[in-house]
Amino acid sequence: MKQGHEAARQGKASGPAGPVSSAAPAAPSASRIAVYGAIAANVAIAATKFVVATVTGSSAMLSEAIHSTVDTGNELLLLVGMARSRRPADAMHPFGYGKELYFWSLMVAVLLFSVGGGISAYEGVLHMLDPAPLTDPHWNYIVLGFALVFESISFAIALRAFAREKGAQPFWRALRHSKDPTTVTVLAEDATALAGLVIAALGVYASHRLDMPVLDGAASLLIGLLLAGVATLLIVQSRSLLVGEGVDKDMALALRQVVLDDPAVRSAGLPLTMHLGPADVLVTLDVQFHPETVANGAAGAIDRIERRIRARFPQVSRIFIEARLMTAGARAAG
């Protein structure tokens, strides 16, 4: 038994399998299109909302203006994260900078919570404590309708981008398991913006119709709570990605099966995986080869396994194989 254990240890080899690009894979172009679309919509909407909020004195409209401004800043931060995540690997960061995208996505979520949700809720409370009647609500309706059109266009662009990325997966499953925070964040912000517009419209209408200006402040408070809730979900997702998420169970089992299908492999454990970026996956494999592999050399088998994994899973950019090479005598002793 001892002899077999020592033989297995002597035959153990580990290291990177195959050449690895020094730069992280580029973020999906669909994600960039979604971000650009959201920026264009939010810049136009924010400017209009601020003007109308100043003219009419609507608290809900001011909250929506703040919301659109925060969204614009957030999308610019996402572009920063996408650019920085593509920097090539160096001595200090040998696996590249792919996780920069997760960091900046976390910053976006924190800003959405603190600035978007916090200021909107604060403005709503102030307006409820000291309500002021709206001067001319008709401008609010015009701007809300204008914003609804542009936000719907932005949401449709993000939805199409996400649909291309998710492939054949069911929508909600793909959304829960997505490792690309860019498209998910834009989708969440646009969906929240549409809901916020509906809340603002109802608040303005009820405030004017019932002559209860406090309802306008209540709508602003509700928008703030909505933003804080969505931001909390995004913070949880970004935190998990930063800590290090592996691939889902189905992909892990499929990776293992690719290894087991190789004729040189005797056994293999479940791979250890981690997302270094949306399309940048690290895979570590513990593989035990058949005894005859010792005589023929394991390099050919390892290269073959690498090629098959990369062909089936293009997102796997780094593969490390720990090969346990056991002689026939060691196998008998074990």
TIVEXFI-746690 format. One record per residue (C-alpha): residue number from 1; residue in three letters; x, z, y. Coordinates in steps of 0.001 Angstrom, whole numbers. Last residue first. Layout:
N
{NUM ALA {X Z Y}}
...
// end
This chain:
334
{334 GLY {-3161 -3988 -113}}
{333 ALA {-237 -4384 -2565}}
{332 ALA {-1708 -7675 -3768}}
{331 ARG {-2054 -8931 -198}}
{330 ALA {1498 -7861 634}}
{329 GLY {2785 -9757 -2368}}
{328 ALA {836 -12879 -1319}}
{327 THR {2383 -12645 2129}}
{326 MET {357 -11553 5114}}
{325 LEU {456 -13112 8577}}
{324 ARG {-1660 -11211 11085}}
{323 ALA {-2093 -13404 14135}}
{322 GLU {-2985 -11860 17472}}
{321 ILE {-4398 -14820 19357}}
{320 PHE {-4660 -14910 23140}}
{319 ILE {-6835 -17607 24687}}
{318 ARG {-7166 -18345 28395}}
{317 SER {-9436 -20952 30002}}
{316 VAL {-12631 -20505 28004}}
{315 GLN {-15215 -22200 30236}}
{314 PRO {-14855 -25405 28214}}
{313 PHE {-16484 -23723 25177}}
{312 ARG {-16847 -26190 22299}}
{311 ALA {-13727 -28255 22968}}
{310 ARG {-11774 -25222 24155}}
{309 ILE {-12543 -23321 20949}}
{308 ARG {-11677 -26273 18735}}
{307 ARG {-8383 -26906 20521}}
{306 GLU {-7364 -23259 20315}}
{305 ILE {-8150 -23062 16593}}
{304 ARG {-5995 -26127 15914}}
{303 ASP {-3101 -24725 17929}}
{302 ILE {-3303 -21472 15965}}
{301 ALA {-3363 -23329 12641}}
{300 GLY {-330 -25394 13603}}
{299 ALA {1605 -22346 14761}}
{298 ALA {851 -20343 11616}}
{297 GLY {3780 -21557 9542}}
{296 ASN {3617 -23408 6216}}
{295 ALA {5053 -20610 4103}}
{294 VAL {3246 -17863 5974}}
{293 THR {0 -19870 5942}}
{292 GLU {44 -19596 2147}}
{291 PRO {-971 -15946 2460}}
{290 HIS {-4297 -16757 4194}}
{289 PHE {-4479 -15870 7882}}
{288 GLN {-5747 -12724 9567}}
{287 VAL {-7018 -13261 13106}}
{286 ASP {-7495 -10812 15982}}
{285 LEU {-8698 -12895 18917}}
{284 THR {-8477 -12296 22670}}
{283 VAL {-10570 -14524 24942}}
{282 LEU {-10362 -14791 28744}}
{281 VAL {-13194 -16655 30439}}
{280 ASP {-13056 -18616 33700}}
{279 ALA {-16239 -20483 34628}}
{278 PRO {-17988 -17757 36657}}
{277 GLY {-14712 -15882 37191}}
{276 LEU {-12355 -13605 35266}}
{275 HIS {-15097 -13113 32678}}
{274 MET {-13852 -10950 29832}}
{273 THR {-13664 -11349 26069}}
{272 LEU {-12616 -9380 23005}}
{271 PRO {-13321 -11507 19961}}
{270 LEU {-15290 -10191 16975}}
{269 GLY {-12939 -9763 14060}}
{268 ALA {-11380 -12516 12004}}
{267 SER {-10826 -13102 8299}}
{266 ARG {-8931 -15378 5875}}
{265 VAL {-8173 -18182 8305}}
{264 ALA {-6198 -21273 7256}}
{263 PRO {-9335 -23294 6447}}
{262 ASP {-10657 -22946 10030}}
{261 ASP {-14383 -22180 9977}}
{260 LEU {-13646 -18487 10533}}
{259 VAL {-12180 -19223 13985}}
{258 VAL {-15167 -21295 15129}}
{257 GLN {-17413 -18573 13690}}
{256 ARG {-15741 -15928 15843}}
{255 LEU {-16386 -17961 18980}}
{254 ALA {-20033 -18446 17944}}
{253 LEU {-20443 -14698 17416}}
{252 ALA {-19034 -14006 20884}}
{251 MET {-21261 -16727 22374}}
{250 ASP {-24387 -15172 20870}}
{249 LYS {-23345 -11660 21918}}
{248 ASP {-22960 -12522 25604}}
{247 VAL {-19539 -13079 27142}}
{246 GLY {-17631 -10084 28429}}
{245 GLU {-18151 -8291 31706}}
{244 GLY {-15278 -6688 33621}}
{243 VAL {-15497 -3868 36164}}
{242 LEU {-15947 -6482 38881}}
{241 LEU {-18789 -8185 37009}}
{240 SER {-20623 -4886 36507}}
{239 ARG {-20184 -3934 40156}}
{238 SER {-21490 -7324 41278}}
{237 GLN {-24661 -6946 39194}}
{236 VAL {-25366 -3383 40366}}
{235 ILE {-24769 -4383 43994}}
{234 LEU {-27132 -7358 43615}}
{233 LEU {-29906 -5068 42318}}
{232 THR {-29327 -2670 45220}}
{231 ALA {-29454 -5555 47694}}
{230 VAL {-32887 -6559 46371}}
{229 GLY {-34190 -3027 46958}}
{228 ALA {-32591 -2675 50399}}
{227 LEU {-34060 -5993 51526}}
{226 LEU {-37543 -4981 50363}}
{225 LEU {-37243 -1587 52071}}
{224 GLY {-36301 -3305 55337}}
{223 ILE {-39193 -5752 55034}}
{222 LEU {-41571 -2819 54467}}
{221 LEU {-40278 -1095 57604}}
{220 SER {-40819 -4271 59635}}
{219 ALA {-44353 -4589 58266}}
{218 ALA {-45038 -962 59216}}
{217 GLY {-43799 -1711 62735}}
{216 ASP {-46308 -4553 63054}}
{215 LEU {-48967 -2233 61629}}
{214 VAL {-48342 230 64476}}
{213 PRO {-49580 -2440 66871}}
{212 MET {-53172 -1703 65777}}
{211 ASP {-55477 -4066 67663}}
{210 LEU {-57180 -4946 64378}}
{209 ARG {-56598 -8686 64743}}
{208 HIS {-53263 -8445 66550}}
{207 SER {-51602 -5868 64300}}
{206 ALA {-53204 -7346 61192}}
{205 TYR {-51951 -10857 62032}}
{204 VAL {-48452 -9728 63004}}
{203 GLY {-48100 -7588 59882}}
{202 LEU {-49506 -10280 57593}}
{201 ALA {-47090 -12834 59047}}
{200 ALA {-44154 -10428 58722}}
{199 ILE {-45021 -9657 55088}}
{198 VAL {-45291 -13372 54261}}
{197 LEU {-41994 -14064 56003}}
{196 GLY {-40347 -11201 54128}}
{195 ALA {-41482 -12633 50780}}
{194 LEU {-39930 -15986 51693}}
{193 ALA {-36739 -14256 52837}}
{192 THR {-36570 -12233 49631}}
{191 ALA {-36780 -15433 47580}}
{190 ASP {-34068 -16975 49766}}
{189 GLU {-31825 -13922 49455}}
{188 ALA {-32272 -13692 45680}}
{187 LEU {-31591 -17393 45145}}
{186 VAL {-28547 -17263 47430}}
{185 THR {-27235 -14224 45548}}
{184 VAL {-27847 -15804 42128}}
{183 THR {-26120 -19020 43222}}
{182 THR {-23014 -17158 44330}}
{181 PRO {-23003 -14384 41735}}
{180 ASP {-21982 -16777 38935}}
{179 LYS {-21810 -14718 35728}}
{178 SER {-25469 -15314 34915}}
{177 HIS {-26895 -13073 32183}}
{176 ARG {-30038 -11890 33949}}
{175 LEU {-30675 -15247 35655}}
{174 ALA {-30093 -17223 32452}}
{173 ARG {-32532 -14997 30560}}
{172 TRP {-35078 -15352 33351}}
{171 PHE {-34846 -19157 33399}}
{170 PRO {-34784 -19857 29658}}
{169 GLN {-31458 -21433 28657}}
{168 ALA {-31301 -25221 28298}}
{167 GLY {-28757 -25752 31069}}
{166 LYS {-28242 -22680 33247}}
{165 GLU {-25925 -24416 35717}}
{164 ARG {-28149 -27397 36524}}
{163 ALA {-31189 -25120 36944}}
{162 PHE {-29187 -22849 39258}}
{161 ALA {-28362 -25745 41568}}
{160 ARG {-31993 -26893 41511}}
{159 LEU {-33164 -23382 42428}}
{158 ALA {-30612 -23109 45226}}
{157 ILE {-31810 -26395 46739}}
{156 ALA {-35475 -25356 46326}}
{155 PHE {-34779 -22009 48025}}
{154 SER {-33136 -23758 50981}}
{153 ILE {-36120 -26111 51318}}
{152 SER {-38549 -23192 51066}}
{151 GLU {-36564 -21288 53691}}
{150 PHE {-36828 -24291 56005}}
{149 VAL {-40600 -24650 55603}}
{148 LEU {-41295 -20917 55831}}
{147 ALA {-39155 -20655 58955}}
{146 PHE {-41271 -23239 60790}}
{145 GLY {-44463 -21477 59689}}
{144 LEU {-43056 -18126 60807}}
{143 VAL {-41988 -19691 64100}}
{142 ILE {-45452 -21078 64815}}
{141 TYR {-47190 -17875 63734}}
{140 ASN {-44955 -15757 65933}}
{139 TRP {-45584 -18031 68918}}
{138 HIS {-49311 -17418 68450}}
{137 PRO {-48767 -13661 68632}}
{136 ASP {-48653 -13604 72445}}
{135 THR {-47941 -10238 74110}}
{134 LEU {-47899 -8032 71026}}
{133 PRO {-48993 -4452 71666}}
{132 ALA {-46354 -1684 71762}}
{131 PRO {-46051 1023 69124}}
{130 ASP {-43851 4079 69829}}
{129 LEU {-43429 5956 66546}}
{128 MET {-44343 2893 64485}}
{127 HIS {-41993 716 66519}}
{126 LEU {-39114 3141 66003}}
{125 VAL {-39833 3310 62255}}
{124 GLY {-39855 -484 61989}}
{123 GLU {-36598 -854 63905}}
{122 TYR {-34937 1633 61568}}
{121 ALA {-36270 -169 58478}}
{120 SER {-35010 -3515 59762}}
{119 ILE {-31656 -1997 60764}}
{118 GLY {-31098 -422 57353}}
{117 GLY {-32304 -3280 55156}}
{116 GLY {-30322 -6045 56814}}
{115 VAL {-27324 -4022 57986}}
{114 SER {-26873 -1505 55175}}
{113 PHE {-28429 -3202 52146}}
{112 LEU {-27634 -6824 52992}}
{111 LEU {-24153 -5753 54062}}
{110 VAL {-23579 -3982 50726}}
{109 ALA {-24851 -7011 48793}}
{108 VAL {-22542 -9369 50684}}
{107 MET {-19580 -7040 50130}}
{106 LEU {-20323 -7064 46393}}
{105 SER {-20392 -10863 46439}}
{104 TRP {-17017 -10732 48169}}
{103 PHE {-15594 -8685 45312}}
{102 TYR {-17143 -10876 42615}}
{101 LEU {-15680 -14019 44185}}
{100 GLU {-12270 -12350 44382}}
{99 LYS {-12583 -11975 40603}}
{98 GLY {-11160 -15465 40115}}
{97 TYR {-7865 -14541 41768}}
{96 GLY {-5415 -15561 39064}}
{95 PHE {-4637 -14071 35675}}
{94 PRO {-997 -13420 36581}}
{93 HIS {-1971 -11527 39756}}
{92 MET {1190 -9867 41061}}
{91 ALA {3493 -12599 39749}}
{90 ASP {1217 -15383 40974}}
{89 ALA {-1963 -17151 39898}}
{88 PRO {-3256 -19999 42036}}
{87 ARG {-5898 -19427 44736}}
{86 ARG {-9362 -20624 43712}}
{85 SER {-10987 -17193 44136}}
{84 ARG {-10012 -17213 47807}}
{83 ALA {-12155 -20275 48564}}
{82 MET {-15225 -19035 46681}}
{81 GLY {-14919 -15602 48263}}
{80 VAL {-14689 -17049 51763}}
{79 LEU {-17708 -19258 51025}}
{78 LEU {-19590 -16154 49863}}
{77 LEU {-18627 -14432 53114}}
{76 LEU {-20163 -17331 55057}}
{75 GLU {-23302 -16899 52961}}
{74 ASN {-23455 -13244 53881}}
{73 GLY {-23084 -13954 57579}}
{72 THR {-26015 -16365 57464}}
{71 ASP {-28105 -13912 55425}}
{70 VAL {-27376 -11164 57952}}
{69 THR {-28599 -13409 60759}}
{68 SER {-31745 -14356 58819}}
{67 HIS {-32577 -10688 58160}}
{66 ILE {-31923 -9705 61765}}
{65 ALA {-34349 -12409 62893}}
{64 GLU {-36875 -11230 60277}}
{63 SER {-36580 -7687 61566}}
{62 LEU {-37105 -8960 65121}}
{61 MET {-40217 -10811 63949}}
{60 ALA {-41572 -7624 62360}}
{59 SER {-40902 -5697 65573}}
{58 SER {-42805 -8233 67672}}
{57 GLY {-42022 -8045 71396}}
{56 THR {-43544 -11477 72027}}
{55 VAL {-40808 -13140 74107}}
{54 THR {-37828 -11298 72611}}
{53 ALA {-39087 -11749 69046}}
{52 VAL {-39689 -15444 69831}}
{51 VAL {-36108 -15999 70960}}
{50 PHE {-34640 -13985 68087}}
{49 LYS {-36753 -15848 65541}}
{48 THR {-35646 -19255 66808}}
{47 ALA {-31952 -18397 66604}}
{46 ALA {-32341 -16890 63127}}
{45 ILE {-34238 -19904 61758}}
{44 ALA {-31697 -22505 62833}}
{43 VAL {-28741 -20524 61507}}
{42 ASN {-30648 -19571 58337}}
{41 ALA {-31484 -23127 57268}}
{40 ALA {-27980 -24531 57698}}
{39 ILE {-26421 -21514 55981}}
{38 ALA {-28808 -21725 53006}}
{37 GLY {-28070 -25406 52441}}
{36 TYR {-24328 -24790 52606}}
{35 VAL {-24645 -21961 50054}}
{34 ALA {-26712 -24030 47609}}
{33 ILE {-24280 -26951 47909}}
{32 ARG {-21375 -24589 47226}}
{31 SER {-23082 -23292 44081}}
{30 ALA {-23711 -26820 42814}}
{29 SER {-19991 -27529 43269}}
{28 PRO {-19231 -24953 40582}}
{27 ALA {-16399 -22619 41594}}
{26 ALA {-13021 -24124 40887}}
{25 PRO {-11222 -23014 37778}}
{24 ALA {-8533 -20442 38557}}
{23 ALA {-5143 -21846 39400}}
{22 SER {-2031 -21461 37304}}
{21 SER {-3465 -23629 34550}}
{20 VAL {-2892 -22260 31098}}
{19 PRO {-906 -23958 28407}}
{18 GLY {-1704 -23056 24826}}
{17 ALA {-2404 -19789 23143}}
{16 PRO {-1094 -16837 25055}}
{15 GLY {694 -14301 22915}}
{14 SER {608 -12309 19731}}
{13 ALA {2427 -12195 16447}}
{12 LYS {2013 -9908 13463}}
{11 GLY {4010 -10818 10364}}
{10 GLN {6153 -7710 10483}}
{9 ARG {3063 -5535 10845}}
{8 ALA {1359 -7187 7868}}
{7 ALA {4456 -6762 5799}}
{6 GLU {4642 -3112 6748}}
{5 HIS {1030 -2544 5661}}
{4 GLY {1618 -4350 2364}}
{3 GLN {4671 -2277 1618}}
{2 LYS {2797 929 2396}}
{1 MET {0 0 0}}
// end
